[in-house]
């Protein structure tokens, strides 16, 4: 993978870049729709490719390991072929999902033993087998196996967890160096900065991760319940240390405002389930604020869902019709809302890139943050 910076904002740390992978070019900053089990919920691959047009999507190692299982993915020729998606894919390592299982898992130095949420069967994730699972899945970008600490988190626990994540990282790298690629394209490896919301731990972890010299770097363990101010403070500490010539991925973030503020701090890549999860509950994001489409105020509003027309559904359907679908509990309502929200998130990061290159990002960002905070 190649990463090249194309421009920087003069009054913030925002930057625009280009990542080149064997499955295509990724222009940053970028939002990656979450395709947890080989599907972005409620959206056909054709709509993803032709209307939403993300440069890259995300898959989840934990979920794909359990279903459809990695042997099936390997027999299909990898996740790209299995789901018929010819653009880049990133897989997370499953560390966050294992963390979220709470009472269903036990963490040791060797790895994590966990109980499947599907059938109660027991499995073990280690740094080595998670790398092998991601080899079989075949994503263009694969993540180190880490422990995601909860919030709030005791300092000593966060410190022990961070050091274990660092030891696991060494084991991930050793395994990748000894094992061949499964398919005829390259995979890039990103380690993950941890350290909870403790400044000295975040600094220490960022320095360790930077020293590894990976093709890109990620920041984990944030957007797990901490206040936005803590999220921004930790991001700022880490981005000041991570190498400037490598892409920076902030995992699991977040709201449109979170994304803009973190772009300003030097983040290049984002993913979050929020656009599709909120869409399924009738919450739409627009450039002028958020809409609860189930509210009665939209019952007789026959204007377009969004007059910006970012995706085809925005002008094809009215607010009144979309509200009717939600009230009637029709699945089409969730699908339309998902396409709209994903299109908006991808549009937002692309607009940010345009303004970074034009030199007026900070002014535009400040205006957008005020608009995005509105409830329409």
JOLINBEL-V75651 format. One record per backbone hydrogen bond with DSSP energy under -0.5 kcal/mol. CO is the residue of the C=O (numbers start at 1). NH is the residue of the N-H. E is the energy in kcal/mol with one decimal. If there is no record, write none. Layout:
co->CO nh->NH e->E
co->CO nh->NH e->E
//
This chain:
co->2 nh->20 e->-2.8
co->4 nh->18 e->-2.1
co->7 nh->16 e->-2.9
co->14 nh->9 e->-2.7
co->16 nh->6 e->-3.4
co->16 nh->7 e->-1.6
co->17 nh->28 e->-2.4
co->18 nh->4 e->-2.3
co->19 nh->21 e->-0.6
co->19 nh->26 e->-3.3
co->20 nh->2 e->-1.7
co->21 nh->24 e->-1.3
co->24 nh->21 e->-2.3
co->25 nh->27 e->-0.5
co->26 nh->19 e->-3.2
co->26 nh->28 e->-0.5
co->28 nh->17 e->-1.4
co->30 nh->270 e->-1.8
co->31 nh->33 e->-0.6
co->32 nh->272 e->-0.6
co->33 nh->35 e->-0.7
co->33 nh->58 e->-2.5
co->34 nh->36 e->-0.5
co->34 nh->41 e->-0.5
co->35 nh->38 e->-1.9
co->36 nh->60 e->-2.0
co->39 nh->37 e->-0.6
co->39 nh->41 e->-0.8
co->40 nh->43 e->-2.2
co->44 nh->48 e->-2.3
co->45 nh->49 e->-3.0
co->46 nh->50 e->-2.9
co->47 nh->51 e->-2.0
co->47 nh->52 e->-2.2
co->48 nh->53 e->-3.1
co->55 nh->88 e->-0.7
co->56 nh->33 e->-0.6
co->57 nh->90 e->-2.3
co->58 nh->35 e->-3.4
co->59 nh->61 e->-0.5
co->59 nh->92 e->-1.6
co->60 nh->64 e->-2.6
co->61 nh->65 e->-2.3
co->62 nh->66 e->-1.5
co->63 nh->67 e->-2.8
co->64 nh->69 e->-1.9
co->69 nh->72 e->-0.6
co->69 nh->73 e->-1.5
co->70 nh->74 e->-2.6
co->71 nh->75 e->-2.2
co->72 nh->76 e->-1.7
co->73 nh->77 e->-0.6
co->73 nh->78 e->-3.2
co->74 nh->77 e->-1.0
co->78 nh->82 e->-2.3
co->79 nh->83 e->-2.5
co->80 nh->84 e->-0.7
co->80 nh->85 e->-2.6
co->88 nh->57 e->-1.6
co->89 nh->140 e->-1.6
co->89 nh->141 e->-1.7
co->90 nh->59 e->-2.9
co->91 nh->143 e->-0.8
co->92 nh->61 e->-0.9
co->94 nh->98 e->-2.5
co->95 nh->99 e->-2.1
co->96 nh->100 e->-2.3
co->97 nh->101 e->-0.8
co->98 nh->101 e->-0.7
co->99 nh->102 e->-1.2
co->101 nh->104 e->-1.6
co->102 nh->105 e->-1.6
co->104 nh->115 e->-2.3
co->106 nh->113 e->-2.4
co->111 nh->108 e->-3.0
co->112 nh->125 e->-2.9
co->113 nh->106 e->-2.8
co->114 nh->116 e->-0.5
co->114 nh->123 e->-2.5
co->116 nh->120 e->-1.3
co->121 nh->116 e->-3.4
co->123 nh->114 e->-2.7
co->124 nh->126 e->-0.5
co->125 nh->112 e->-3.0
co->126 nh->130 e->-2.3
co->127 nh->131 e->-1.4
co->128 nh->132 e->-1.9
co->129 nh->133 e->-2.5
co->130 nh->134 e->-2.1
co->131 nh->135 e->-1.9
co->132 nh->136 e->-2.0
co->133 nh->137 e->-2.5
co->134 nh->138 e->-2.1
co->134 nh->139 e->-0.7
co->137 nh->79 e->-3.1
co->140 nh->188 e->-3.3
co->141 nh->91 e->-2.4
co->142 nh->190 e->-2.5
co->146 nh->148 e->-0.5
co->147 nh->149 e->-0.7
co->154 nh->158 e->-2.7
co->155 nh->159 e->-2.5
co->156 nh->160 e->-2.5
co->157 nh->161 e->-2.9
co->158 nh->162 e->-2.4
co->159 nh->163 e->-2.2
co->160 nh->164 e->-2.1
co->161 nh->165 e->-2.6
co->162 nh->166 e->-2.1
co->163 nh->167 e->-2.2
co->164 nh->168 e->-3.0
co->165 nh->169 e->-1.9
co->166 nh->170 e->-1.7
co->167 nh->171 e->-1.6
co->168 nh->172 e->-2.5
co->169 nh->173 e->-2.5
co->170 nh->174 e->-2.4
co->171 nh->175 e->-2.1
co->172 nh->176 e->-2.4
co->173 nh->177 e->-2.2
co->174 nh->178 e->-1.0
co->175 nh->178 e->-0.6
co->175 nh->179 e->-1.0
co->188 nh->142 e->-3.2
co->189 nh->215 e->-0.7
co->189 nh->216 e->-0.8
co->190 nh->144 e->-2.2
co->191 nh->218 e->-2.5
co->193 nh->220 e->-2.5
co->195 nh->198 e->-1.8
co->197 nh->199 e->-0.6
co->198 nh->202 e->-2.7
co->199 nh->203 e->-2.5
co->200 nh->204 e->-2.3
co->201 nh->205 e->-2.9
co->202 nh->206 e->-2.7
co->203 nh->207 e->-2.2
co->204 nh->208 e->-2.0
co->205 nh->209 e->-2.9
co->206 nh->210 e->-2.5
co->207 nh->211 e->-1.6
co->208 nh->212 e->-0.7
co->209 nh->212 e->-1.0
co->209 nh->213 e->-0.6
co->210 nh->213 e->-0.9
co->215 nh->247 e->-0.6
co->216 nh->191 e->-0.7
co->217 nh->249 e->-2.4
co->218 nh->193 e->-2.8
co->219 nh->251 e->-2.2
co->227 nh->230 e->-0.7
co->227 nh->231 e->-1.9
co->228 nh->232 e->-2.6
co->229 nh->233 e->-2.2
co->230 nh->234 e->-2.6
co->231 nh->235 e->-2.2
co->232 nh->236 e->-2.5
co->233 nh->237 e->-1.8
co->234 nh->238 e->-2.2
co->235 nh->239 e->-2.9
co->236 nh->240 e->-1.3
co->238 nh->241 e->-1.6
co->238 nh->242 e->-2.7
co->243 nh->246 e->-1.1
co->247 nh->217 e->-2.5
co->248 nh->250 e->-0.5
co->248 nh->268 e->-2.3
co->248 nh->269 e->-1.9
co->249 nh->219 e->-2.8
co->249 nh->251 e->-0.7
co->250 nh->253 e->-0.9
co->250 nh->271 e->-0.7
co->253 nh->271 e->-0.5
co->255 nh->259 e->-2.4
co->256 nh->260 e->-2.1
co->257 nh->261 e->-2.5
co->258 nh->262 e->-2.2
co->259 nh->263 e->-2.1
co->260 nh->264 e->-1.9
co->261 nh->265 e->-0.5
co->262 nh->267 e->-2.1
co->263 nh->266 e->-1.8
co->264 nh->13 e->-2.5
co->268 nh->29 e->-0.6
co->268 nh->30 e->-2.4
co->269 nh->250 e->-2.4
co->270 nh->32 e->-2.9
co->273 nh->277 e->-3.1
co->274 nh->278 e->-2.9
co->275 nh->279 e->-1.2
co->276 nh->280 e->-2.0
co->277 nh->281 e->-0.6
co->278 nh->281 e->-1.1
co->278 nh->283 e->-2.6
co->279 nh->282 e->-1.9
co->282 nh->284 e->-0.6
co->282 nh->293 e->-2.6
co->284 nh->291 e->-2.5
co->286 nh->289 e->-1.2
co->289 nh->286 e->-1.0
co->290 nh->376 e->-2.9
co->291 nh->284 e->-3.2
co->291 nh->293 e->-1.0
co->292 nh->295 e->-2.0
co->295 nh->298 e->-1.7
co->296 nh->299 e->-2.1
co->298 nh->301 e->-1.5
co->300 nh->302 e->-0.9
co->301 nh->320 e->-2.4
co->303 nh->319 e->-2.1
co->306 nh->309 e->-1.7
co->311 nh->314 e->-1.1
co->311 nh->315 e->-0.6
co->312 nh->315 e->-0.6
co->312 nh->316 e->-1.4
co->313 nh->317 e->-1.6
co->314 nh->305 e->-1.0
co->314 nh->306 e->-1.3
co->317 nh->305 e->-1.7
co->318 nh->322 e->-2.3
co->319 nh->323 e->-2.8
co->320 nh->324 e->-2.3
co->321 nh->325 e->-2.2
co->322 nh->326 e->-1.8
co->323 nh->327 e->-2.7
co->324 nh->328 e->-2.5
co->325 nh->330 e->-3.0
co->326 nh->329 e->-1.1
co->330 nh->333 e->-1.3
co->330 nh->334 e->-0.7
co->331 nh->335 e->-1.8
co->332 nh->336 e->-2.8
co->333 nh->337 e->-2.4
co->334 nh->338 e->-2.1
co->335 nh->339 e->-2.3
co->336 nh->340 e->-2.4
co->337 nh->341 e->-2.7
co->338 nh->342 e->-2.5
co->339 nh->343 e->-2.4
co->340 nh->344 e->-2.3
co->341 nh->345 e->-2.4
co->342 nh->346 e->-2.4
co->343 nh->347 e->-2.5
co->344 nh->348 e->-2.8
co->345 nh->349 e->-1.8
co->346 nh->350 e->-1.9
co->347 nh->351 e->-2.8
co->348 nh->352 e->-2.1
co->349 nh->353 e->-2.0
co->350 nh->354 e->-2.1
co->351 nh->355 e->-2.2
co->352 nh->356 e->-2.2
co->353 nh->357 e->-2.4
co->354 nh->358 e->-1.8
co->355 nh->359 e->-1.1
co->355 nh->360 e->-1.6
co->355 nh->361 e->-0.7
co->356 nh->359 e->-0.5
co->360 nh->364 e->-2.0
co->361 nh->365 e->-3.5
co->362 nh->366 e->-2.4
co->363 nh->367 e->-1.7
co->364 nh->368 e->-2.6
co->365 nh->369 e->-2.7
co->366 nh->370 e->-1.3
co->367 nh->371 e->-1.8
co->368 nh->372 e->-3.3
co->369 nh->373 e->-1.1
co->371 nh->374 e->-1.7
co->374 nh->290 e->-2.4
co->374 nh->376 e->-0.6
//
